[in-house]
Amino acid sequence: MISIYHRCLNVVFIVTLSLVLSACLEDVFDNQLDLSVSFPAGNNSVFPNLSLDQKGNAILSWMKTENDQVALQFTRRQNNQWGAVTTVAKGNDWLVNRADFPSVVQLTETLWAAHWLVMTDSKVFAYDVWMSLSTDDGVTWNEPFRPHTDGTDSEHGFVSFFAEGEDIGAVWLDGREMVAGHGHLSHPSPSITNNVRGMTLRSTKIKANGSLYQEQVVDGLVCDCCQTDIAQTHLGAVAVFRNRSKNEIRDIHFSLLDSGRWSRSLRVAQDDWQIAGCPVNGPSVVSINKAIGVGWYTEAKGFGEVKFALSNEDTIQFRDPIIVDQGAHVVGQIGLAADNKRGFVVSWVTSDGGDSGGLNLRYIDRQGVLGPMKRVIDVNFLRQVGLPQLVLEGDVAVMAWTGGDSDMRRVHVKMLDLSEFQSF
């Protein structure tokens, strides 16, 4: 049995008892089976994350839901094939959420990090972030810990990692100030710079032994359940997220980690999207040489738009945004990757009406010139696709998402040669 919570315009699943899934549907996935799609995570796998190791190989992680437990697992591509599956951690009280999901990443030559989410009080939708580190190339994992030390029954999630010298760090959405409840502003708090209580974006640094230091508030009021992202740039780590004003303007902001401190957050672009609830549609950021690219979704004009902004070289100042796609069919859920030789590739989701749609890619060169749009694959059961993942492994785009139907779900992976794009 599965308990279902409706939150932030999203469906959240909390595994409480056994999941009974029919084995006879093992080979039935989507209405159109694409033979170029592979399934390295196997059956009963959901909500993937993609990253790159230090050599540029793809790391794919996911949640495996079997019986009364959920496990965080991952595999890495080496020699053009997926390797053995490693289990990082497992539990029977985890949050399983298509918007807020675990990750496994390599951050330095010697240090890997993983995170997952554990429910603390389902009545108030409270959950904590748990992390573990590996110093042996992801083979074994150390004793898990929480990056936040507030001890409150509140929401903690939407994690992004960064490297800081020999140490690492993380940012996350933190609900300790939300005493009025989810999505509501309350009385002023002297500890928060904008003097309004709500969801905050916080950061901490982590040593290889798991000890924490230099916890900071990156932004004192942010959107409740939009993904965060971080890029390592020549200027320092740059975090992007959806901010929230007291007037419910929810535009994309960035903050630079400069000399150990996060800068005051600023808008990437002035969309002025006013919306009372969280759209569950976070930004993505990547860095290529001395340029930084940000992709995001907005409905400021009353319809969906996917936008991209490129920084001026060697600065954190962004040029006017480019419209990648727009219209009522545009759903968002942005992915972004950088090719050091050429430019950027952005991915997003579109709807055909009902619960069907497609995953799309578009190339943007370093001058901001758009290539043609490419619909990569048709998808059914659009609501469970989650946030499709995208990385570039050399000249190959790797995409991952949750596919299947209501009876059987598993992570789908598709590889595309970038030569398929006319602009390449």
GIFEN-V710135 format. One record per run of one state. SS is the DSSP state (hx for helix, st for strand, lp for the rest). FROM is the first residue (numbers start at 1). TO is the last residue. If there is no record, write none. Layout:
SS&FROM&TO, SS&FROM&TO
//
This chain:
lp&1&1, st&2&7, lp&8&9, st&10&15, lp&16&18, st&19&19, lp&20&22, hx&23&25, lp&26&36, st&37&38, lp&39&42, st&43&43, lp&44&44, st&45&52, lp&53&57, st&58&67, lp&68&68, st&69&78, lp&79&80, st&81&82, lp&83&85, st&86&91, lp&92&93, st&94&97, lp&98&102, st&103&106, lp&107&111, st&112&121, hx&122&124, lp&125&125, st&126&134, lp&135&144, st&145&145, lp&146&154, st&155&164, lp&165&166, st&167&174, lp&175&199, st&200&206, lp&207&211, st&212&219, lp&220&221, st&222&222, lp&223&228, st&229&233, lp&234&235, st&236&243, lp&244&248, st&249&249, lp&250&251, st&252&258, lp&259&260, st&261&262, lp&263&265, st&266&267, lp&268&273, st&274&274, lp&275&283, st&284&288, lp&289&290, st&291&298, lp&299&303, st&304&311, lp&312&317, st&318&318, lp&319&321, st&322&327, lp&328&329, st&330&338, lp&339&342, st&343&353, lp&354&355, st&356&365, lp&366&369, st&370&380, lp&381&381, hx&382&384, lp&385&388, st&389&393, lp&394&395, st&396&404, lp&405&408, st&409&417, hx&418&420, lp&421&424
//
